């Protein structure tokens, strides 16, 4: 007997959770992933130019910062990334980068950040355009329903979306948190920054008149970060430039129409870089939940909302918004799920 496990969200926490479950519970569970988007990645998504497949840009996470101890602690994940060429050492200049401890190392994803998610998302089934709106307890099962009315039943449900989206779910999540005010308050205290990201896509490889591959902008009311994305990724691929707004601009404009915001951002970019070539196409991404600025108290990696049937929540809101933070959360999730599966199968075997 294999338990049916649903993971809501297809970001890096979900992907690594899938990978660990496949290693440790291969024959005892069937893992299904639902995501509201049209593709994998979450905040590690990689966008492609609508006119040229070779032109891609990371609109979310830009590079991975870690230390040797964390690489050793997550050897399986990192060795896969290194062996398969998914991560390369950062070789170019990022101007204005924070000062890090001496042994800190930085990596880029030559094929885009979502290549990491795709590598580890070893689910039995992945379905897109599934916006979950409710989770309802049905005996020893959980019924999960989407915005368009699609419904299915699972033995275990893992929520990896941003915490504010978890708080919006109806059904047993709502009722559990009504009874457990302490847990609701702790979840409500989790906060995220908001920002916009814009990608300029080109139809050839260009040289820009700057010495850096990426730069943190200081004292600009609108832009915080700029990256010549192919240069940052040590790639000779077609050029793409990424711009991230300040958190302040993001929070002040998050409810506006994206097309209107895009026009304002492009106008500002043209003022700062009037000699840069015009892009072939432009994409503007709204990140309502960009990075966790205040995480769940104690950074537990995940929390259990219902013990039986098992409903748990995890992700960077329960650790920190880094690659290592997401790995930590995935490990915590899998520890809980594996114990539950082992217990359930033992009970089933004794019947």
Buried (B, 14 or more C-beta within 10 A) or exposed (E): EBBBBBBBBBBBBBBBBBBBBBEBBEEBBBBBBBBBBEBBBBBBBBBBBEEBEBBBBBBBBBBBBBBEEBBEBBEEBBEBBBEEEBBBEBEBBBBEBEEEEEEEBBBBBBBBBBBBBBBBBBBBEBBEEBBBBBBBBEEEBBBBBBEEEBEBBBBBBBBBBBBBBBBBBEBBBBEBBEEEEEBBEBBEEBBBBBBBBBBBBBBEBBEBEBEBBBBBBEEEEBBBBBBBBBBBBBBEBBBBBBBBBBBBBBBEBBEEEBEEBBEBBBEBBEEEBEEBEEBBBBBBBBBBBBBBEEBBEEBBBBBBBBEEBBBBBBBBBBBBBBBBBBBBBBBBBBBBBBEBBEEBBEEEEEE
